């Protein structure tokens, strides 16, 4: 089995004396793992960082075995964010969520394009937190766990939607949810409109919302918590006053 594709590195771990096992989100083939000879070398190690864009050539003698790959870096990759530790933490968090959430070897072109858009947004500090929330929303949708924010689950009205049911993932209006507000998740207004501006607390509410459903519907199914890199990002955002 052989193919070439564009991809983003999701994770890499040492293997043997000088190699690495690298997970990559590819444009047309989904999430793949491969052995990269020399992956621990000075030339390749900077390329094999989470979020780096690569061109890979994959090869395996048998389709269901771990194959090998040659990878070449494309663009600046993660190194472009070295002066912005918060954005770099966001890149690592998004990569770890994708690595843990996507099934292996299933095409998910939409996730690749969304990840590409997120990487492009990380150079803009004022907007990337909102893009990250929307990215996680889209990932849930791609995996079949999309939230229904179109109308109130109780009344059917599309007005004054301010909550989300943690059980169903459906929106709830202010009036219908008031008596149960302690059990509901906050729905930040910017998720209801493409032109919605960010208000204080919106990013925190958005990440709490997506985090709840990623944990309950995706990661709990494989008996794993949300990735530590995502928790570290939340801590950094809180310290920076961005939540």
C-alpha positions, 0 to 999 in steps of 0.5 A, a space after each residue: 500500500 502506498 500513497 502521498 498526501 498533505 498532512 498536519 503532525 498530531 503527535 510523535 514519540 521516539 521509537 528505537 535509537 533514532 526513529 519516531 512513530 508519528 501520527 498525522 492528520 492527512 487531507 484525503 486519508 484521515 489520521 494515520 500513524 507511521 514509522 519515520 526513520 531518523 525522526 529523532 534527528 536534528 533535521 526531522 525533529 523540528 518538523 515532527 512537532 504537533 501542528 507542523 504541516 508536512 508532505 508525506 509519502 507512506 508505504 506498507 507491505 500489508 494494508 493493516 500493518 504499521 507502515 513507514 513514511 518520508 516526511 518533508 516540512 511545508 511552511 514555517 509550521 509550529 515554529 511560526 508561533 514560538 513567540 506566542 506561547 498561548 497560541 502554541 499551546 492552542 495548537 498542541 491542544 487541538 492536535 491532541 484532541 484530534 489525535 484522540 478523537 478521530 478513528 484511525 484510517 478514516 477519511 475526514 477531509 472536513 476536519 483537515 480543512 478546519 484544522 488548516 483554518 485554525 492553524 491560519 487563525 492562530 496568528 491573530 490573537 483576538 480571534 483564534 480562541 473563538 475559532 478554536 471553539 468553533 473547531 471543536 464544535 465542527 469536530 463533534 459534528 463530524 463525529 456524529 455528535 453535533 449540537 442542535 442550537 437552532 431552536 429551544 428543545 422545550 418550546 421550539 422557539 428560536 429566540 433567546 437561546 442561552 443554555 444547552 442541555 448536557 443530556 441532549 445537546 439541544 439549545 434551551 431558551 432563557 424562560 424554559 431553562 430558568 428553573 434548571 439553570 444549575 443543570 444546564 450549560 451556558 450557550 455563548 451568543 457568538 455560536 449562534 451567529 457567524 457575525 457574533 462578537 465575543 463578550 467576556 466569558 464567551 470563550 470559557 463558556 464555549 470551551 466548557 460546552 465543547 469539552 463536556 460533549 467531547 468528554 461524554 460522547 467521544 473520549 469516555 467511549 474509549 475510557 480516556 479523559 480529555 488530553 492533558 494538553 487541552 487542560 493546560 491550554 485552559 489553565 494558560 487562558 485563565 491565567 491570561 484572563 482570556 476565559 
